[in-house]
Amino acid sequence: MPGHFTFFTHQIDNGKALFDENESRHALQVLRYGVGSQIEFTDGKGFLYKGRITETSKKFFVAQADEVIEPANLSKLSLAVGIIKHTDRLEWMVEKCCELGVESLILMQTENTVKARVSIERLERICISALKQSHGCRLPKLILEDFKTTVNRSAENRFICHCRAELQNKSAKPNDLKGETLVLIGPEGDFSVEEVKMAHELGFTDLALGNTVLRTETAAMAVAGAYNFGIL
């Protein structure tokens, strides 16, 4: 039934959306939609569209938007995470960050990051799939950069998660996550002493996530979930 699926396209111009062969196959062959069928779709830029199919082909279909919806309280959370060397865990984290509405996901090269191949194109495909499944409307920005670049990014609220007890400074809790926020999460092996000191010197506040040591992807989910539930 219409509304149970969210379609995705990169091409929306003045309310007219062009969908590629993959989306066409799903809509026309699997779901048996045709001209006049009502659908929901997005281009991942923060808007949901409700409209109707106006043209079909074996390799594409076209829809016209009749209604544009801009959801309230879109996340302003940027997560900067040390690159995870295990591809399956990295991809799982990216998928869940998309479902939870994270605005930006920065994959950082830190002193303790193990070198690993990261395919932004593959991660973008995973995000698109997660966006459609969760009926979301915004793809997270996926960024690859080093720690020094990330730590100099500006945001209204800036936090760092680390496990170095000897370097604790003023501490925040997850319920302090709101508004435009940047959170740094270390890789396996944590941030180095020098990195934590640099973040503190630049005004980052420690963010406490409990008494246990969390894996990188678990910490990312804890932060994204806390932020998400705080703005609902």
CYANA upper distance limits for C-alpha pairs under 8 A (distance plus 0.5 A):
  2 PRO  CA     37 SER  CA      7.97
  2 PRO  CA     38 GLN  CA      6.15
  2 PRO  CA     39 ILE  CA      5.91
  2 PRO  CA     40 GLU  CA      7.95
  3 GLY  CA     38 GLN  CA      8.22
  3 GLY  CA     39 ILE  CA      6.51
  3 GLY  CA     40 GLU  CA      6.34
  5 PHE  CA     39 ILE  CA      8.06
  5 PHE  CA     40 GLU  CA      7.37
  5 PHE  CA    132 LYS  CA      7.58
  5 PHE  CA    133 GLN  CA      7.91
  5 PHE  CA    135 HIS  CA      7.84
  6 THR  CA     39 ILE  CA      7.90
  6 THR  CA     40 GLU  CA      5.67
  6 THR  CA     41 PHE  CA      5.47
  6 THR  CA     42 THR  CA      7.69
  6 THR  CA    132 LYS  CA      5.55
  6 THR  CA    133 GLN  CA      7.68
  6 THR  CA    135 HIS  CA      6.13
  7 PHE  CA     23 GLU  CA      7.40
  7 PHE  CA     39 ILE  CA      8.21
  7 PHE  CA     40 GLU  CA      6.83
  7 PHE  CA     41 PHE  CA      4.90
  7 PHE  CA     42 THR  CA      6.95
  7 PHE  CA    132 LYS  CA      6.72
  8 PHE  CA     19 PHE  CA      7.84
  8 PHE  CA     23 GLU  CA      7.93
  8 PHE  CA     41 PHE  CA      6.09
  8 PHE  CA     42 THR  CA      5.72
  8 PHE  CA     43 ASP  CA      6.19
  8 PHE  CA     44 GLY  CA      8.02
  8 PHE  CA    128 ILE  CA      7.88
  8 PHE  CA    132 LYS  CA      7.34
  9 THR  CA     17 ALA  CA      7.62
  9 THR  CA     18 LEU  CA      7.22
  9 THR  CA     19 PHE  CA      5.98
  9 THR  CA     20 ASP  CA      7.81
  9 THR  CA     41 PHE  CA      8.09
  9 THR  CA     42 THR  CA      7.02
  9 THR  CA     43 ASP  CA      5.62
 10 HIS  CA     43 ASP  CA      5.77
 10 HIS  CA     44 GLY  CA      8.46
 11 GLN  CA     17 ALA  CA      6.22
 11 GLN  CA     18 LEU  CA      6.08
 11 GLN  CA     19 PHE  CA      7.82
 11 GLN  CA     43 ASP  CA      7.63
 12 ILE  CA     16 LYS  CA      5.95
 12 ILE  CA     17 ALA  CA      4.81
 12 ILE  CA     18 LEU  CA      7.09
 12 ILE  CA     43 ASP  CA      7.59
 13 ASP  CA     17 ALA  CA      6.99
 15 GLY  CA     64 GLN  CA      6.25
 15 GLY  CA     65 ALA  CA      5.39
 15 GLY  CA     66 ASP  CA      8.22
 16 LYS  CA     62 VAL  CA      7.61
 16 LYS  CA     63 ALA  CA      6.45
 16 LYS  CA     64 GLN  CA      5.20
 16 LYS  CA     65 ALA  CA      6.82
 17 ALA  CA     62 VAL  CA      6.10
 17 ALA  CA     63 ALA  CA      5.69
 17 ALA  CA     64 GLN  CA      6.74
 17 ALA  CA     65 ALA  CA      8.07
 18 LEU  CA     60 PHE  CA      7.54
 18 LEU  CA     61 PHE  CA      6.60
 18 LEU  CA     62 VAL  CA      5.23
 18 LEU  CA     63 ALA  CA      7.22
 19 PHE  CA     23 GLU  CA      6.48
 19 PHE  CA     24 SER  CA      6.93
 19 PHE  CA     60 PHE  CA      5.95
 19 PHE  CA     61 PHE  CA      5.91
 19 PHE  CA     62 VAL  CA      6.73
 20 ASP  CA     24 SER  CA      6.55
 20 ASP  CA     59 LYS  CA      7.01
 20 ASP  CA     60 PHE  CA      5.43
 20 ASP  CA     61 PHE  CA      7.69
 21 GLU  CA     25 ARG  CA      6.54
 21 GLU  CA     58 LYS  CA      7.77
 21 GLU  CA     59 LYS  CA      4.88
 21 GLU  CA     60 PHE  CA      5.58
 22 ASN  CA     26 HIS  CA      6.91
 22 ASN  CA     59 LYS  CA      8.45
 23 GLU  CA     27 ALA  CA      6.57
 23 GLU  CA     60 PHE  CA      8.06
 24 SER  CA     28 LEU  CA      6.19
 24 SER  CA     29 GLN  CA      8.10
 24 SER  CA     57 SER  CA      8.30
 24 SER  CA     58 LYS  CA      7.65
 24 SER  CA     59 LYS  CA      6.87
 24 SER  CA     60 PHE  CA      5.68
 24 SER  CA     61 PHE  CA      6.33
 25 ARG  CA     29 GLN  CA      5.69
 25 ARG  CA     30 VAL  CA      7.14
 25 ARG  CA     58 LYS  CA      8.03
 25 ARG  CA     59 LYS  CA      8.16
 26 HIS  CA     30 VAL  CA      5.44
 26 HIS  CA     31 LEU  CA      6.77
 27 ALA  CA     31 LEU  CA      5.59
 27 ALA  CA     32 ARG  CA      6.83
 27 ALA  CA     33 TYR  CA      6.08
 28 LEU  CA     32 ARG  CA      5.18
 28 LEU  CA     33 TYR  CA      5.34
 28 LEU  CA     34 GLY  CA      6.77
 29 GLN  CA     33 TYR  CA      8.06
 33 TYR  CA     37 SER  CA      6.30
 34 GLY  CA     53 ILE  CA      7.13
 34 GLY  CA     56 THR  CA      7.52
 35 VAL  CA     52 ARG  CA      7.92
 35 VAL  CA     53 ILE  CA      5.41
 35 VAL  CA     54 THR  CA      5.64
 35 VAL  CA     55 GLU  CA      6.46
 35 VAL  CA     56 THR  CA      7.28
 36 GLY  CA     52 ARG  CA      5.92
 36 GLY  CA     53 ILE  CA      5.65
 36 GLY  CA     54 THR  CA      6.66
 37 SER  CA     52 ARG  CA      5.83
 37 SER  CA     53 ILE  CA      5.99
 38 GLN  CA     50 LYS  CA      7.79
 38 GLN  CA     51 GLY  CA      6.13
 38 GLN  CA     52 ARG  CA      4.86
 38 GLN  CA     53 ILE  CA      7.11
 39 ILE  CA     50 LYS  CA      6.42
 39 ILE  CA     51 GLY  CA      6.05
 39 ILE  CA     52 ARG  CA      6.27
 39 ILE  CA     53 ILE  CA      7.80
 40 GLU  CA     48 LEU  CA      7.51
 40 GLU  CA     49 TYR  CA      6.02
 40 GLU  CA     50 LYS  CA      5.06
 40 GLU  CA     51 GLY  CA      6.88
 41 PHE  CA     48 LEU  CA      6.46
 41 PHE  CA     49 TYR  CA      5.72
 41 PHE  CA     50 LYS  CA      7.11
 42 THR  CA     46 GLY  CA      8.41
 42 THR  CA     47 PHE  CA      6.69
 42 THR  CA     48 LEU  CA      5.52
 42 THR  CA     49 TYR  CA      6.49
 42 THR  CA    137 CYS  CA      6.24
 43 ASP  CA     47 PHE  CA      7.88
 43 ASP  CA     48 LEU  CA      8.49
 43 ASP  CA    137 CYS  CA      7.64
 43 ASP  CA    138 ARG  CA      8.04
 44 GLY  CA    128 ILE  CA      8.50
 44 GLY  CA    131 LEU  CA      8.30
 44 GLY  CA    136 GLY  CA      8.25
 44 GLY  CA    137 CYS  CA      5.42
 44 GLY  CA    138 ARG  CA      4.42
 44 GLY  CA    139 LEU  CA      5.25
 45 LYS  CA    137 CYS  CA      6.98
 45 LYS  CA    138 ARG  CA      5.37
 45 LYS  CA    139 LEU  CA      7.14
 46 GLY  CA     70 GLU  CA      7.06
 46 GLY  CA     71 PRO  CA      8.04
 46 GLY  CA     74 LEU  CA      8.41
 46 GLY  CA    137 CYS  CA      5.41
 46 GLY  CA    138 ARG  CA      5.02
 46 GLY  CA    139 LEU  CA      8.42
 47 PHE  CA     68 VAL  CA      7.24
 47 PHE  CA     69 ILE  CA      6.20
 47 PHE  CA     70 GLU  CA      5.40
 47 PHE  CA     71 PRO  CA      7.56
 47 PHE  CA    137 CYS  CA      5.92
 47 PHE  CA    138 ARG  CA      7.72
 48 LEU  CA     68 VAL  CA      6.46
 48 LEU  CA     69 ILE  CA      5.52
 48 LEU  CA     70 GLU  CA      6.94
 48 LEU  CA     71 PRO  CA      8.27
 48 LEU  CA    136 GLY  CA      8.41
 48 LEU  CA    137 CYS  CA      6.15
 49 TYR  CA     65 ALA  CA      6.35
 49 TYR  CA     66 ASP  CA      7.93
 49 TYR  CA     67 GLU  CA      6.23
 49 TYR  CA     68 VAL  CA      5.19
 49 TYR  CA     69 ILE  CA      6.58
 50 LYS  CA     65 ALA  CA      6.09
 50 LYS  CA     66 ASP  CA      6.33
 50 LYS  CA     67 GLU  CA      5.58
 50 LYS  CA     68 VAL  CA      7.02
 50 LYS  CA     69 ILE  CA      8.47
 51 GLY  CA     63 ALA  CA      6.95
 51 GLY  CA     64 GLN  CA      5.88
 51 GLY  CA     65 ALA  CA      4.60
 51 GLY  CA     66 ASP  CA      5.24
 51 GLY  CA     67 GLU  CA      7.05
 52 ARG  CA     63 ALA  CA      5.81
 52 ARG  CA     64 GLN  CA      6.09
 52 ARG  CA     65 ALA  CA      7.23
 52 ARG  CA     66 ASP  CA      7.98
 53 ILE  CA     61 PHE  CA      7.73
 53 ILE  CA     62 VAL  CA      6.32
 53 ILE  CA     63 ALA  CA      4.63
 53 ILE  CA     64 GLN  CA      6.97
 54 THR  CA     61 PHE  CA      8.24
 54 THR  CA     62 VAL  CA      6.18
 54 THR  CA     63 ALA  CA      5.75
 54 THR  CA     64 GLN  CA      7.08
 55 GLU  CA     61 PHE  CA      6.03
 55 GLU  CA     62 VAL  CA      5.51
 55 GLU  CA     63 ALA  CA      7.48
 56 THR  CA     60 PHE  CA      6.81
 56 THR  CA     61 PHE  CA      4.80
 56 THR  CA     62 VAL  CA      6.91
 57 SER  CA     61 PHE  CA      6.29
 73 ASN  CA    231 ILE  CA      6.92
 73 ASN  CA    232 LEU  CA      7.54
 74 LEU  CA    101 GLY  CA      7.75
 75 SER  CA    101 GLY  CA      6.46
 75 SER  CA    102 VAL  CA      6.47
 75 SER  CA    103 GLU  CA      6.41
 75 SER  CA    179 GLY  CA      8.34
 75 SER  CA    227 TYR  CA      8.47
 75 SER  CA    228 ASN  CA      7.53
 75 SER  CA    231 ILE  CA      8.22
 76 LYS  CA    102 VAL  CA      7.62
 76 LYS  CA    103 GLU  CA      6.12
 76 LYS  CA    178 LYS  CA      8.50
 76 LYS  CA    179 GLY  CA      6.47
 76 LYS  CA    180 GLU  CA      5.30
 76 LYS  CA    181 THR  CA      6.78
 77 LEU  CA    102 VAL  CA      6.02
 77 LEU  CA    103 GLU  CA      5.98
 77 LEU  CA    104 SER  CA      7.26
 77 LEU  CA    179 GLY  CA      8.00
 77 LEU  CA    180 GLU  CA      6.56
 77 LEU  CA    181 THR  CA      5.43
 77 LEU  CA    182 LEU  CA      6.59
 77 LEU  CA    183 VAL  CA      8.29
 77 LEU  CA    224 ALA  CA      8.15
 77 LEU  CA    227 TYR  CA      7.96
 78 SER  CA    102 VAL  CA      6.92
 78 SER  CA    103 GLU  CA      6.21
 78 SER  CA    104 SER  CA      5.02
 78 SER  CA    105 LEU  CA      6.39
 78 SER  CA    106 ILE  CA      7.86
 78 SER  CA    180 GLU  CA      8.45
 78 SER  CA    181 THR  CA      6.59
 78 SER  CA    182 LEU  CA      5.26
 78 SER  CA    183 VAL  CA      6.94
 79 LEU  CA    102 VAL  CA      7.85
 79 LEU  CA    104 SER  CA      6.76
 79 LEU  CA    105 LEU  CA      5.51
 79 LEU  CA    106 ILE  CA      6.54
 79 LEU  CA    182 LEU  CA      6.47
 79 LEU  CA    183 VAL  CA      5.66
 79 LEU  CA    184 LEU  CA      6.81
 79 LEU  CA    185 ILE  CA      8.00
 79 LEU  CA    220 ALA  CA      7.76
 79 LEU  CA    224 ALA  CA      8.48
 80 ALA  CA    105 LEU  CA      6.45
 80 ALA  CA    106 ILE  CA      4.88
 80 ALA  CA    107 LEU  CA      6.43
 80 ALA  CA    108 MET  CA      6.94
 80 ALA  CA    150 THR  CA      7.88
 80 ALA  CA    182 LEU  CA      7.74
 80 ALA  CA    183 VAL  CA      6.51
 80 ALA  CA    184 LEU  CA      5.26
 80 ALA  CA    185 ILE  CA      6.56
 81 VAL  CA    105 LEU  CA      7.97
 81 VAL  CA    106 ILE  CA      6.59
 81 VAL  CA    107 LEU  CA      5.67
 81 VAL  CA    108 MET  CA      6.20
 81 VAL  CA    184 LEU  CA      6.55
 81 VAL  CA    185 ILE  CA      5.27
 81 VAL  CA    186 GLY  CA      6.49
 81 VAL  CA    187 PRO  CA      7.34
 81 VAL  CA    216 THR  CA      7.82
 81 VAL  CA    220 ALA  CA      7.94
 82 GLY  CA    107 LEU  CA      6.34
 82 GLY  CA    108 MET  CA      5.21
 82 GLY  CA    109 GLN  CA      6.68
 82 GLY  CA    110 THR  CA      6.87
 82 GLY  CA    113 THR  CA      6.84
 82 GLY  CA    185 ILE  CA      6.81
 82 GLY  CA    186 GLY  CA      5.45
 82 GLY  CA    187 PRO  CA      4.60
 82 GLY  CA    188 GLU  CA      8.18
 82 GLY  CA    216 THR  CA      7.91
 83 ILE  CA     90 LEU  CA      8.05
 83 ILE  CA    107 LEU  CA      5.91
 83 ILE  CA    108 MET  CA      6.17
 83 ILE  CA    109 GLN  CA      6.84
 83 ILE  CA    113 THR  CA      6.67
 83 ILE  CA    114 VAL  CA      8.07
 83 ILE  CA    116 ALA  CA      8.22
 83 ILE  CA    187 PRO  CA      6.66
 84 ILE  CA     89 ARG  CA      7.58
 84 ILE  CA     90 LEU  CA      6.01
 84 ILE  CA    113 THR  CA      8.03
 84 ILE  CA    114 VAL  CA      8.13
 84 ILE  CA    116 ALA  CA      8.27
 84 ILE  CA    187 PRO  CA      7.03
 84 ILE  CA    188 GLU  CA      7.80
 84 ILE  CA    216 THR  CA      7.92
 85 LYS  CA     90 LEU  CA      7.88
 85 LYS  CA    113 THR  CA      8.41
 85 LYS  CA    114 VAL  CA      6.60
 85 LYS  CA    115 LYS  CA      7.46
 85 LYS  CA    116 ALA  CA      5.89
 86 HIS  CA     90 LEU  CA      6.75
 87 THR  CA     91 GLU  CA      6.53
 88 ASP  CA     92 TRP  CA      6.60
 89 ARG  CA     93 MET  CA      6.69
 89 ARG  CA    217 GLU  CA      7.65
 90 LEU  CA     94 VAL  CA      6.81
 90 LEU  CA    217 GLU  CA      7.81
 91 GLU  CA     95 GLU  CA      6.63
 91 GLU  CA    123 LEU  CA      7.20
 91 GLU  CA    126 ILE  CA      7.98
 92 TRP  CA     96 LYS  CA      6.77
 93 MET  CA     97 CYS  CA      6.59
 93 MET  CA    217 GLU  CA      6.08
 93 MET  CA    220 ALA  CA      7.99
 93 MET  CA    221 MET  CA      7.95
 94 VAL  CA     98 CYS  CA      6.80
 94 VAL  CA    105 LEU  CA      8.27
 94 VAL  CA    123 LEU  CA      7.55
 94 VAL  CA    126 ILE  CA      8.19
 94 VAL  CA    127 CYS  CA      7.53
 95 GLU  CA     99 GLU  CA      6.95
 95 GLU  CA    126 ILE  CA      6.65
 95 GLU  CA    127 CYS  CA      6.14
 95 GLU  CA    130 ALA  CA      6.38
 96 LYS  CA    100 LEU  CA      6.64
 96 LYS  CA    130 ALA  CA      8.19
 96 LYS  CA    221 MET  CA      7.90
 97 CYS  CA    101 GLY  CA      6.79
 97 CYS  CA    102 VAL  CA      5.99
 97 CYS  CA    105 LEU  CA      8.27
 97 CYS  CA    140 PRO  CA      8.45
 97 CYS  CA    220 ALA  CA      8.39
 97 CYS  CA    221 MET  CA      7.61
 97 CYS  CA    224 ALA  CA      7.33
 98 CYS  CA    102 VAL  CA      6.40
 98 CYS  CA    127 CYS  CA      6.41
 98 CYS  CA    130 ALA  CA      6.95
 98 CYS  CA    131 LEU  CA      6.99
 98 CYS  CA    139 LEU  CA      7.08
 98 CYS  CA    140 PRO  CA      6.63
 99 GLU  CA    130 ALA  CA      6.54
 99 GLU  CA    131 LEU  CA      6.78
 99 GLU  CA    134 SER  CA      6.45
 99 GLU  CA    136 GLY  CA      7.62
100 LEU  CA    224 ALA  CA      6.99
100 LEU  CA    225 GLY  CA      7.34
100 LEU  CA    228 ASN  CA      7.10
101 GLY  CA    136 GLY  CA      8.01
101 GLY  CA    138 ARG  CA      7.66
101 GLY  CA    139 LEU  CA      8.36
101 GLY  CA    140 PRO  CA      7.77
101 GLY  CA    228 ASN  CA      7.99
102 VAL  CA    140 PRO  CA      6.44
102 VAL  CA    224 ALA  CA      7.28
103 GLU  CA    138 ARG  CA      8.20
103 GLU  CA    139 LEU  CA      7.91
103 GLU  CA    140 PRO  CA      5.30
103 GLU  CA    141 LYS  CA      6.93
104 SER  CA    140 PRO  CA      5.37
104 SER  CA    141 LYS  CA      4.99
104 SER  CA    142 LEU  CA      6.72
104 SER  CA    143 ILE  CA      8.15
105 LEU  CA    140 PRO  CA      6.85
105 LEU  CA    141 LYS  CA      6.49
105 LEU  CA    142 LEU  CA      5.63
105 LEU  CA    143 ILE  CA      6.84
106 ILE  CA    141 LYS  CA      8.39
106 ILE  CA    142 LEU  CA      6.47
106 ILE  CA    143 ILE  CA      5.16
106 ILE  CA    144 LEU  CA      6.43
106 ILE  CA    145 GLU  CA      7.64
106 ILE  CA    150 THR  CA      8.41
107 LEU  CA    142 LEU  CA      8.04
107 LEU  CA    143 ILE  CA      6.52
107 LEU  CA    144 LEU  CA      5.47
107 LEU  CA    145 GLU  CA      6.99
108 MET  CA    144 LEU  CA      6.62
108 MET  CA    145 GLU  CA      5.76
108 MET  CA    146 ASP  CA      5.61
108 MET  CA    147 PHE  CA      6.20
108 MET  CA    150 THR  CA      8.01
109 GLN  CA    113 THR  CA      6.33
109 GLN  CA    144 LEU  CA      8.31
109 GLN  CA    145 GLU  CA      6.75
109 GLN  CA    146 ASP  CA      5.02
109 GLN  CA    147 PHE  CA      6.40
110 THR  CA    146 ASP  CA      6.80
110 THR  CA    147 PHE  CA      5.90
110 THR  CA    186 GLY  CA      8.41
110 THR  CA    187 PRO  CA      7.99
110 THR  CA    191 PHE  CA      7.62
111 GLU  CA    191 PHE  CA      7.63
111 GLU  CA    192 SER  CA      7.01
112 ASN  CA    187 PRO  CA      7.15
112 ASN  CA    188 GLU  CA      7.72
112 ASN  CA    189 GLY  CA      6.58
112 ASN  CA    190 ASP  CA      7.36
112 ASN  CA    191 PHE  CA      7.17
112 ASN  CA    192 SER  CA      7.50
113 THR  CA    187 PRO  CA      6.34
113 THR  CA    188 GLU  CA      7.62
113 THR  CA    189 GLY  CA      8.44
119 SER  CA    123 LEU  CA      6.85
120 ILE  CA    124 GLU  CA      6.53
120 ILE  CA    142 LEU  CA      7.55
121 GLU  CA    125 ARG  CA      6.91
122 ARG  CA    126 ILE  CA      6.87
123 LEU  CA    127 CYS  CA      6.71
124 GLU  CA    128 ILE  CA      6.74
124 GLU  CA    142 LEU  CA      8.10
125 ARG  CA    129 SER  CA      6.85
126 ILE  CA    130 ALA  CA      6.73
127 CYS  CA    131 LEU  CA      6.43
127 CYS  CA    139 LEU  CA      7.09
127 CYS  CA    140 PRO  CA      8.17
128 ILE  CA    132 LYS  CA      6.75
128 ILE  CA    139 LEU  CA      7.50
129 SER  CA    133 GLN  CA      6.74
130 ALA  CA    134 SER  CA      6.54
131 LEU  CA    135 HIS  CA      6.41
131 LEU  CA    136 GLY  CA      5.41
131 LEU  CA    137 CYS  CA      7.32
131 LEU  CA    138 ARG  CA      7.87
131 LEU  CA    139 LEU  CA      7.41
132 LYS  CA    136 GLY  CA      6.89
145 GLU  CA    149 THR  CA      7.11
145 GLU  CA    150 THR  CA      7.41
146 ASP  CA    150 THR  CA      6.95
147 PHE  CA    151 VAL  CA      6.49
147 PHE  CA    195 GLU  CA      8.42
148 LYS  CA    152 ASN  CA      7.01
149 THR  CA    153 ARG  CA      7.42
151 VAL  CA    199 ALA  CA      6.81
151 VAL  CA    202 LEU  CA      8.19
152 ASN  CA    202 LEU  CA      8.10
154 SER  CA    158 ARG  CA      8.47
155 ALA  CA    180 GLU  CA      6.41
155 ALA  CA    181 THR  CA      6.31
155 ALA  CA    182 LEU  CA      6.62
156 GLU  CA    179 GLY  CA      7.78
156 GLU  CA    180 GLU  CA      5.78
156 GLU  CA    181 THR  CA      6.55
157 ASN  CA    177 LEU  CA      8.47
157 ASN  CA    178 LYS  CA      8.44
157 ASN  CA    179 GLY  CA      8.05
157 ASN  CA    180 GLU  CA      6.74
157 ASN  CA    181 THR  CA      5.17
157 ASN  CA    182 LEU  CA      6.78
158 ARG  CA    181 THR  CA      6.30
158 ARG  CA    182 LEU  CA      5.32
158 ARG  CA    183 VAL  CA      6.41
158 ARG  CA    203 GLY  CA      7.99
158 ARG  CA    204 PHE  CA      5.66
158 ARG  CA    205 THR  CA      6.94
159 PHE  CA    181 THR  CA      8.33
159 PHE  CA    182 LEU  CA      6.80
159 PHE  CA    183 VAL  CA      5.24
159 PHE  CA    184 LEU  CA      6.76
159 PHE  CA    204 PHE  CA      5.48
159 PHE  CA    205 THR  CA      5.16
159 PHE  CA    206 ASP  CA      6.05
159 PHE  CA    207 LEU  CA      6.28
160 ILE  CA    183 VAL  CA      6.06
160 ILE  CA    184 LEU  CA      5.06
160 ILE  CA    185 ILE  CA      6.79
160 ILE  CA    196 VAL  CA      8.41
160 ILE  CA    199 ALA  CA      7.92
160 ILE  CA    204 PHE  CA      6.71
160 ILE  CA    205 THR  CA      6.59
160 ILE  CA    206 ASP  CA      5.46
160 ILE  CA    207 LEU  CA      6.22
161 CYS  CA    183 VAL  CA      7.85
161 CYS  CA    184 LEU  CA      6.51
161 CYS  CA    185 ILE  CA      5.67
161 CYS  CA    186 GLY  CA      7.36
161 CYS  CA    206 ASP  CA      6.40
161 CYS  CA    207 LEU  CA      5.70
161 CYS  CA    208 ALA  CA      7.22
161 CYS  CA    209 LEU  CA      8.18
162 HIS  CA    185 ILE  CA      7.44
162 HIS  CA    186 GLY  CA      6.94
162 HIS  CA    190 ASP  CA      6.80
162 HIS  CA    191 PHE  CA      7.09
162 HIS  CA    196 VAL  CA      8.19
162 HIS  CA    206 ASP  CA      8.00
162 HIS  CA    207 LEU  CA      8.46
163 CYS  CA    190 ASP  CA      7.38
163 CYS  CA    213 VAL  CA      7.73
164 ARG  CA    168 GLN  CA      7.37
164 ARG  CA    193 VAL  CA      8.20
167 LEU  CA    193 VAL  CA      8.28
167 LEU  CA    196 VAL  CA      7.93
167 LEU  CA    197 LYS  CA      8.04
168 GLN  CA    206 ASP  CA      7.40
169 ASN  CA    200 HIS  CA      8.22
169 ASN  CA    205 THR  CA      7.47
169 ASN  CA    206 ASP  CA      6.81
170 LYS  CA    205 THR  CA      6.59
170 LYS  CA    206 ASP  CA      6.77
171 SER  CA    205 THR  CA      6.61
171 SER  CA    206 ASP  CA      5.25
171 SER  CA    207 LEU  CA      6.17
171 SER  CA    208 ALA  CA      6.99
172 ALA  CA    176 ASP  CA      6.88
172 ALA  CA    205 THR  CA      7.31
172 ALA  CA    206 ASP  CA      6.58
172 ALA  CA    207 LEU  CA      5.31
172 ALA  CA    208 ALA  CA      6.64
173 LYS  CA    177 LEU  CA      8.17
173 LYS  CA    207 LEU  CA      6.21
173 LYS  CA    208 ALA  CA      5.92
173 LYS  CA    209 LEU  CA      7.54
174 PRO  CA    207 LEU  CA      7.61
174 PRO  CA    208 ALA  CA      7.73
174 PRO  CA    209 LEU  CA      7.54
174 PRO  CA    223 VAL  CA      7.27
174 PRO  CA    226 ALA  CA      6.35
174 PRO  CA    227 TYR  CA      7.73
175 ASN  CA    226 ALA  CA      7.32
175 ASN  CA    227 TYR  CA      8.01
175 ASN  CA    230 GLY  CA      7.45
177 LEU  CA    181 THR  CA      7.48
177 LEU  CA    226 ALA  CA      7.81
177 LEU  CA    227 TYR  CA      5.96
177 LEU  CA    230 GLY  CA      7.97
178 LYS  CA    227 TYR  CA      6.92
178 LYS  CA    230 GLY  CA      7.66
178 LYS  CA    231 ILE  CA      7.69
185 ILE  CA    216 THR  CA      7.24
185 ILE  CA    219 ALA  CA      7.65
185 ILE  CA    220 ALA  CA      7.51
186 GLY  CA    190 ASP  CA      5.25
186 GLY  CA    191 PHE  CA      5.60
186 GLY  CA    216 THR  CA      7.07
187 PRO  CA    191 PHE  CA      7.25
187 PRO  CA    216 THR  CA      6.38
188 GLU  CA    215 ARG  CA      7.57
188 GLU  CA    216 THR  CA      7.00
191 PHE  CA    195 GLU  CA      6.45
191 PHE  CA    196 VAL  CA      6.86
192 SER  CA    196 VAL  CA      6.91
193 VAL  CA    197 LYS  CA      6.70
194 GLU  CA    198 MET  CA      6.58
195 GLU  CA    199 ALA  CA      6.73
196 VAL  CA    200 HIS  CA      6.74
197 LYS  CA    201 GLU  CA      6.62
198 MET  CA    202 LEU  CA      6.79
199 ALA  CA    203 GLY  CA      6.95
199 ALA  CA    204 PHE  CA      5.84
200 HIS  CA    204 PHE  CA      5.48
200 HIS  CA    205 THR  CA      7.24
209 LEU  CA    219 ALA  CA      7.92
209 LEU  CA    222 ALA  CA      8.02
214 LEU  CA    218 THR  CA      6.30
214 LEU  CA    219 ALA  CA      6.13
215 ARG  CA    219 ALA  CA      6.65
216 THR  CA    220 ALA  CA      6.81
217 GLU  CA    221 MET  CA      6.77
218 THR  CA    222 ALA  CA      6.67
219 ALA  CA    223 VAL  CA      6.73
220 ALA  CA    224 ALA  CA      6.58
221 MET  CA    225 GLY  CA      6.27
222 ALA  CA    226 ALA  CA      6.54
223 VAL  CA    227 TYR  CA      6.62
224 ALA  CA    228 ASN  CA      6.43
225 GLY  CA    229 PHE  CA      6.55
226 ALA  CA    230 GLY  CA      6.61
227 TYR  CA    231 ILE  CA      7.06
228 ASN  CA    232 LEU  CA      6.96
